[in-house]
Amino acid sequence: MRLKIFALMIAIMSFPSANTCAEMIERVIASIDDTPVFLGEYIALKKQLADAGQDIPDREVIDILIDRKLMYQEARRLRFDKGEEGKPADQDAIVERYLDMFVRAFVGSHSNSQSELRQLTAGDSVGDMADDGFRRRLKEKIAELRRRYEIRIDPEM
């Protein structure tokens, strides 16, 4: 009898528990080449935008996620993926570094951030034209990136 109980205990212990075998399955709503855009990312951004008082249509939220991943991939291609002391940086930091480089290239000076561009261009018609020029150039760059990659979006989204 003890042998049967012992064998049963070994058998039960050898099966992985439901907790250790749990697998997170996330719905892919779009892809950029082989890089997925997950529903969870969409939900988080939609909530963040709603908390900021912005009601943006679903398709535009997906486009924002795609554009961000495109900029991330471009930044990695240009080797912006290292943080301080050579350690890998997180995705937000990498995209921020890429955008800072893009702003500096647009301004043509040694400004340090997009906020400095806004300070330089705030409040006058020349500034508005510069800000419009920056937005136009950024849209052109994103359109160029969109042509470079295969982008698929789930038609149910």
N, C-alpha and C positions, 0 to 999 in steps of 0.2 A: 504494500500500500504506500509506504514511504517512497519507494522508487517511482511509482506513478505520480505522486504529488511533486517530487523533485523534477521528473521529466516534464510535467505540465508547467512548472515554474520556469524551467529553462526555455521551453517553447514560447511561453508568454513573453519572457524577457528578450528573446531573440527577434520577435516581431517589433519593428519600430512603432513607436506610439504615434497617434494621429498628430500630436503636436510637432514631432520631429520630422514628419513627412509632409506637413502642410506646405503647399506651394502657392505662392501668390500669382494669380493669373490676372493680367491687366489687359484691357482691351486696347488695341492699337487703332487710333482714329486717322492716322496719316503716317506717311513715311517719306524720308528724304534719302534716296538711295537705299541703304540698308539700316538707316537710323530711324527708329520708331518714335512717333509722337503718341503718348499715352493719354487715355481718357482722364486719368488722375491728374496729369499736368494741366489739362484743359479745365477741369473742375477747380483746381487750386487757383489758376489765373483768373477764371471767371469770378470766383469769390473775392479775390484780391481787388479786381476792378470794381466789383459791386460795393465793396467796403469803402472804396475811394469815391463812390458816387457816380461811377461811369457805367452806363448801360450800353454795352457794345454787342452787336449781333454775333451770334455763334460763329459764323464763317469768318468774321474779322478776328475773333479770338484765336481761331485755328491759324489764321494767317500770321498773327503776332507770334505764336509758338513756332511756326515754320520759319519765319524770318529770324527769330532768335537762334534757332538751331543752325540755320545757314550761316549766320555770323559766327557762331561757335565753331563750326567746321572750318570756316575760312581762317579764323584766328588760330586754330590748331595747325592748319596747313602752313601758316606764317610763323609758327613756333612761339605763339603767345601763351602756351599752355603750362608754363612754369611760373610758380609763385615766388615768394621771397625765399632766398637761400636755395633756389633750385628745386624746391618741393613742388609737387603738382598743385595747381590752383583749382578752385572749384569753378564750375561752368559760369556762374554769374561774374566772378572776378575776371575770367578770361574774356568774356564778351565785353565787360566794362573796359578792359585794357585795349581791346580792339577798337571800341568806339572812341576812346580817348585818342588813339593814334589817328583815327579817321578825322576827328575834330581838328587836331593839330595840323593835319595835312590840308584841311579845308581853310582854316584860318591863316595858315602860312606863317605862324609865329610859334613861339615856345609856350603857348598856353597849356595849362595842366588838365583842364577838364571841360566838359560840355557846359557846366554852369558858368565858366568864364566866358564862353562864347555868348551865352545868353546875357551876361552882364555887359559885354562889349556891344551887343546889338540891341539892347533893351530901349524901348521908348521913343525911337525916332524912325522915320521912313527908311533911312539908309539901313538901320538895324533890322527893320522888318524885311527889307529886300535880302540882306545877308542871311537872315534866319530862313527865309523862303528858299534861297539858293542852297543852303545847307540841307534842308529837307529834300529838295529836288535831287541833289547829288546823292544823298543817302538812299532815296528811292531808286535811283538809277543803279547804284551799286547792288542793292538787293535784287533788282530785276536781273542784273547780270548774273548774280549767284543763282537765282531761280532757273535761269537758262542752262547753267552748268550742271545742275543736279536733276535727277528724276524724282519728281514729287507726285505722290499719290495720296488722295484724300478719300476716306470712306464716304461713299455717296449717302449713307444714312445720317451723316452729321450735318 
